Amino acid sequence: MAEFLYQDMFTLGDDYTEYRLLTQEHVISKSFEGLDIVKIDSEGLTLLAEQAFRDISFLLRPSQLKLLANIVNDPESSDNDRYVAVEMLKNAVISAEGVFPMCQDTGTAIITGKKGQQVWTNFSDKESLSRGVFNVYTKNNLRYSQLAPLTMYDEKNTGCNLPAQIELYATQGDEYNFLFIAKGGGSANKTFLYQKTKTVLKPDELINFMKSKMKSLGTSACPPYHLVFVVGGTSAEANLKTVKLASAGYLDSLPYTGNEFGRAFRDYELEAELLGISRKPGIGAQFGGKYFCHDIRVIRLPRHGASCPIGLGVSCSADRNIKAKITKGGIFLERLETDPERYLPKPTWTDHNAVNIDLNKSMDEISGILNGYPVSTRLLLTGKLVVARDIAHAKIKEQIETGQGLPEYLKKYIVYYAGPAKTPEGYPSGSFGPTTSGRMDSYVPLFQEHGGSLIMLAKGNRSGIVTESCKKHGGFYLGCIGGTAARLGKECITDIETIEYPELGMEAIFLITVKDFPAFIITDDKGNDFYENILN
């Protein structure tokens, strides 16, 4: 018969995070019954949350920037790998100025806190943290993405990016430790749970399964990815929570072996094998090459004998995570990189191989030019684009179905799937990167049949219905670099005009003017698709 032994399932090693002191205010240390008690006031938690989400909206970890620089310096990188990495580094430089957030989707605010039992607060911790989230999103050029359900079918944007997802846990000690994550919809949508059985727990079986699921991720969540597999878990939600924490680097210090009491561990050998596998198909950093993933984490958890959940998730190029802690010495935040320019190669990348496309030409003329180039050709777009995404597409479909026809702007202009962040004062645009193209796939055949959406611009791979429709109607899909919203907003977009549905905010339909806007031919009018042989 087993004897009782308590073991924390997640036995993390030492924390080597470099922290900076935010303030020594709002924290008082006292003694109570022989123990040091850390008392925190409400303003301290509000300040911490506000500063944490501001930092991760504009700054990256030094480790993330080093990984991008490694791609540029790797002789095995493809030209497109290097091109994407340099664009992301340029984006980081602009974002670090604190005006343009690194991604237009500034994310759901997620907070995990571990509160030592010797930490005292006499207020609602969640309310104080939520106020910090409210402050940072309303004061800065960030985007509100949270929709409140009014009925099962009707929704309204909350206008402040609340509610936040806040989970607080009681632990031992006199510290309050935090992980703050700003999770965009694109990478969040690439979180999957597979309910498997014991039969998958064989080397060849498991690796083949993981390989197929990696390829199924595609490129719409802005690789290079920090990719995570979690095998096992005492429940489905425990599995996926581990996926989220691991994708933020929070579980990197787990041990590399398990034990008979069920501790979680990382499988370093399997991680290395899967990283090698991820580089063989040639998906690369969005447009072909080696760097589909920066790194891969594989974590093994205990499981119920009748269940074997396997979770998969990613952190994208906007790797927005930051750790924090409150001790008797003050309030501390993980130190992020404020000078990303030092990671840029000298000289920086040029666009000498790109084809310049004048968007002021007619749709037939532009299509004729694109027809002369193969998929994967690099482009620079200059002229006018119409911007429309999910809700706008649904409204346009209703117009067609009620006999009003397709708006002329979808016939006259290339359509860019995107939704901007707020516009900074003195600039024509805020951060304005592409949204996931696949969400609009079902609309393409109908719109193209009516003479619209003949040239589309967005990020990520698309389904076969788009390829077939483009072949049938003479259409093209152009891929944009995901993860470069700050650079696009500051340097490539020169004018924005709202032309329909202004009440929808960032989901409205805009007419924008762009200059040297980078893109690639992904799907052409002959039925060729750049990703077809790579992802299938």
N, C-alpha and C positions, 0 to 999 in steps of 0.2 A: 504494500500500500504506500502511495506517495506521501511524503511529508510536506507540510506547508512551507513554501518559500515565496516571498514576494520579489518580483523583479519587474522593473519598468520595461515595458515592451520596447521602448525607444531609448536605448542607452547611448546617449550622444557623448562624444569625446569633448576635449577642451575647446572653448570658443576663442579662435584667434582673430576674430573680427576687429578691425580698427575702428574705434568709436571717436566721435568728437563731442565735447561738452556743449550742450545746447544752452543750459542755464543751471545755476545752483539755487534759483528761486523756486518757490512752490513746493519745496521738500523740507521736512523737519525730521530730525532723528531724536527719538526719546527712548527712555528705558522703561520697561513695564515687566514686572515679575522676573527681573533678571535677564530679559531679552531686549535686544535693540529693535525698536519699532520705527519703521519709516512711514511717516504720515505725509500724504500727498493732497494738495488741494485741487479743486476742479479745474482751475485755470492751467495747471500743469499738464493734465491729460489733453486738454483742448489744444494747447500750444504744441504739444508733441505730435498729435495727429495732423495738425495743420502743416507743420514743418516737414513731417515725414512725407506726406503726399505731394507737397510742393517739390521736395527734392527728387522724388522718383518720377515726377512729371517732366523734369528738365534734365536730370543727370543720370548717368549710368555708373555701375561699379567699374573700378579699374580693370578687374578681371575680364569683364565683357569687352572692353575696348582692346585689351591685349589679344583676345581671341580674334577680333576683326582684323587687327594689324597682322596677326599670324597668317590670315588668308591672303593678304596682299603680298606677303613675303614668301609664301610657299611656292616653290617652282612647279609643284604639281597642280596648283590651282588653275582652273580655266580662266580665259580672259573675262568671261561673264562673272565668274566668282569674284575676281578682283574688282571688277567694275561695281558690283553690288556692294562689296565690302567698303570700297572707297566712298560710295554714295552714303552708306550708313554712317561712316566716320564724319563726313561733311555734315550730315544731319545732326550728329551729336554735338558738333562744334556750334552750330546755330542754336540748338536747343539749350545748350549750357549758358547762353546769354540770359535765359530766364524769361523770354518773351513768347517764343513759339514752343509749345510742348512737343516732345519728340514724335508723338503719334496723335493723329486727330481724334482717335478713340481713346479718350483719357481714362476709360475703364470704370469698372465697378470697384468701389473702395472695400477692401477686405482686410480685416484686422484680427489677428490672433494674439491673445495676451495670456501670459502665465503669471499669476499673481501669488507671490509668496505669502504665507500665512502671517508673516510679521509686517506686512504692508497694510496700512489702514487708509481707508477712504470713507467719508460719511455722506456720500452722494451717489448718484447713478453713474457708474463708470462709463456705461454705454452711451448715456446721454452726453457726457462731456466729450467723449471721443467723436461722437456724431457731430457735435458742434464744430469740432476742428475740421471734419470733412466738409461740412457746410461752408465754413469760412474759406477754405482753400479753393473750392470749386467756384464759389461766387465772386471771389476777389481776383482770380487769375483767368487767363485766356484758355480755360479748359471747357470741355463739352459735357453737357448733361445727358446722360444715357439711360437713366432709370425711368421706367414707365409704371405708373400706378394703375392697377386694374380697377375700373369703375364698375364694370360688370364682367361677365365671363368673356365678353367680346370687345368691350370698349375700354380704351386706355388713355391716360394723359401723362405727359412728361411732368415729373415732379419739380423741374426747374431749379434744382440745386444738387442733383446727383445723389440725394438720399432716397431710400434708405441704404445704409452701408451694411455689409455682412460682418458682424462682430461676434467673436467667440472667445469667452474668457474662462480660464481654468484656474483652480486652486492648486498651488504647489507648496513645497516647503521653502523656507528661507526668507530673506529680507530684501529680495529684489522683485521688480515687476518687469518681465521681459516681453518684448513684442516682435511680431513680424507684420509689416505692412505690405500689402500687394495691391497694385492697380492692374486689374485684369481686364483686358479688352475682349470684345465679343468674338473676334476672329480666332484667337488662341483658345478662349474658353470653349468654343464650339468644337474644338479638336480634342475633347476629353471623352473617352469611351470606356465602357465597362462591358467585359465579356464574361458571361457565366460559363465556365468550363468545368471539366471534371479531372479526376486523377490521371486520366489517360494522356493529358497534355504534358505531364511532368516527366518527360523523357527528353534527353538532349536534342535529338533531331526533330522531334515533334514540336518542342517548345520554340526552338530557333526558327523553324519554318513558319510557325504561327506568327511569331514576332516580326519576321521579315515581311510577311504579307501585310500585316497591319501597319507597319511603318510606311510602306509605299502607298497605302490607302489614305494617308494623311494629306498627300498632295502638297501644294505650295501656297495655299490661300491664307495660311496663318503667318506668313512672312518668315520663312527660314533665312539663315541657319537657326535650327532649333536647339534648345536644351530639352531633350526628349527623355521621358520617364516611362518605364514599365514597373508595375507593382504586381507581384504574384502572391495571391493569398489575401488574408484579411479576415478578422472575426465577423465582419459584415461587409455589405457592399459599400456603405457609406464610409467605413473605416478605410477601405481600400482607396476610394477616390480622394479622401482627405489626405492620405499619404501621398498620392500622386501630386496633389496641389503643393504640399509642403516640399516635396522632393524637387519639383520643377523650379522652386525658388532657391534651391541650394541649401535649404534649412536642415536637411538630413544628411549632408555630405559626410559628417563625422561618425556615422553609424559604424559598428564593427563589420568586419568582412567575413565573419563566420557566425552561424547560429549556435544555439545550445538547446539542451533538453527542456528548458523552461519556456521556450517560445519567444526569444528576443528577435527583433527585426535585424536584418543585416543586408549589406550591399554585396552583390556578386561582381567583383571587379573583373574577373576573367570574362564573364558573359558580357559585361559592359564593353570591354575592349573588342570582343568578337563582333558584337552588333554594330559598333561604330565603324569597323572595317566594312561590314556588310552594307551599311548606309551609304558608303561612298562609291560603291560599285555600279549602281544603276545609272549614274550620271545625272541625277536630278539637280544636284548642286544647290547653290544659294539662289534659288528661284528660277534661273534660266540656263541650267546645264552646268555640270562640273562635279566637283568632289564634295563640297561643303553643304550637304543637306542638313547636317547636324554639327553643332559645335562639340557636343558631348552627349553621352547617354548614361542614365542612371537606371540600374535594375535593383529593386528592393524586394526581398522575400519576407513575407509575414506568416505567422501561424494561421491556420484555417480550420473550419469545421470539416469533419471527414466527408460530409456529403456535398461540400461546396469548394469550388476553386475559382474565385473571382480573379480576373486579370484586368488591371486598369492601365490605360494609356493616356498620356497627356503631354503637353509641351509648354514651354515658355518661349515666346517669340523673340524677334530682334529687339522689340521694346521690352527688355528684361527688367520690369519695374518692380523691384523688391528691395526692402530695406529693413534692417534689424534695429531695435532700439532697446534701451533699458533705463529703468529708474532705480537708483540706489541711494544710500544715504549721502553720497557725494554729489548727487544732482541728476539731471535728465540728460541722457546721452543718445546720440543718433549715429548709426553707421556712417563712416566717412565715404562719400561718393566722389567721383572725379570731377573737379571743376575746371580742368584744363585739358579737354580731350584733343585739342589741336596737336598736342605733342605725339599723338599716335598716328597722325596723318602722314603718309609717305611723302617724301620730297623728291622730285616734283609730284604733284597730285595728278590723278588720271585725266586724260583728255578725251574728247568725243570725236577724234579725227576719223573714226571708222563709221560713224553714224550717218544715216540718210536723213537729210532735212526735208520735212513735210510741211508745205504751206497749207494751213487749214482754211485759208480764205478762198481756195479753189472750190469748185463744185464737188459734190459727193462722187460723181462719176469720174472726175479727173483724179481725185485722191485715190479712189479704188483702182484706177488704171495704173497709177504709180506703184501702189502696194502690190499689184498683180505681178510686177516685174521682179520681185524679191522673194527669196525663200523664207520659211518660218525660221525664227531666231534672229532675223535681221534687226540690228539696233537702229532706232529712229530718234529724231528730235522733232517735236511737234511745236509749231508756232501758229497762233491764230485763235479762233473761237471754238469752244466746246460747250455742249449743254450737259448739265449735271443732274442726274436723277438716280434714286436708289429705291429701296424696298416699297415704302408707302406710296411714293410717286408712281412707281410702276403699277401698283394695284389700282390706283385711281385712273391711270391711262387705260388700263385694261377695261375698267368699267365704262369709260367713254366709248371705246370701240364696241362693246357689247350692247350699249344703248343707242348705237347708230350715229354717234357724234364724230366718229372717225379718229384717226391718229393725228396728234398735233404736228404742225408743219416743222417745228423746231427739231423733232426727232428724225425728220426726213432730211433736213438741211445740214445738221451738224453731227459730228461724232458725239456719242453719248459716253460720259464718264461716270462710272458708279462711285460715288463718294459722298461724304457728309462732313462739312468742315467743323473745326473747333471755332471758338469765338475769335473775332478779328481784333488784333491789338490796335490801339490808337495810333494813327499815323501810317498804317499799312493798308493795302487793298484787300488782304486776305489773312486769315489765320492758318494754322496747320491744316493741310488739306490733302491727305494721302488717300489712296484708293481703298475701297471696301471689297469684300469677298465677292467675286464675280458669280460664283455658283448659285447664290441666292436669287439671281435674276434669270437663271437658265430657262425656267418654264415659260417666261414671257417672250423669249427670242423668236420662236417660229411665228407666233401671232403678229408681233410687231414687224418682223421682216416681210411677212406676207403683205402687210399694208404699206410697205415702202420705207419703214423706219428702222432704227438700230442697225443699220447696215455696216457701221464700223463702231465697235464698242471698245472701251478702255477701262481696265480694272486690274485686280491682282488675282493670282491663283489660276489653277487649272479648271477646265469646264467639262461638262458631260457631253456624251455623244450627240445629244439632241441639238446642241449648238453647232457642232461640227457639220452635222447633216444639213441644218438650216442654212449655214453659211455657204455650203456647196450648192444648195438648191437656189438660193436667192442672191448669190454673189457677195456675201458678207465677209467681214474680217473681225477678229478679236485681237486687240493689242494688249499686251501685258505691261503693267506699270510696276516699278519696284516698290514693294510693300516695306514699310518701316522708314520712309524718308519724308514724312509729312511736313516736318519743319522746313526742310530745304525747298520742297515744292511750294509751300505757302509763301516763303520769304523771297525766293529767287526766281520762281518759274511762273507764278500767277500774278498778273499785272492789273486785273480788273474783275469785279464780280457784280452781277446784276441779278436780282431775284425776278424771275419771269412768271412763276405760277406757284400757288399754294404757300404764300408767305407764312401762314399760320402754322405750318409744319416745322418751322425753325430749321434745324440742320437737315431735315428731310425734304425741304422745299426744292423746287426746280430752279436752278441757277443757269445763267449764261456767263461763262468765264473766258477771259483772254489769257493765253499762256505764251511763254517764250522759252524755247529750247527745253521743252518738257520731255524727259526721257521715256522711251517705251520700246517694246519689242513686238515683232509680229509673232503671234502664238498660233492662231488659226487663220487659214486663208480661204479664198473662194474656190479652191480646188479640192477641198476636203482634207487638207493636211493639217495636222495638229502636232505642235512641238512636243507635247507631253505624252502622246499616244503610246509610243513604244517604250517610254521610260517608266510610266506608272502602271501599265497593264501587264 
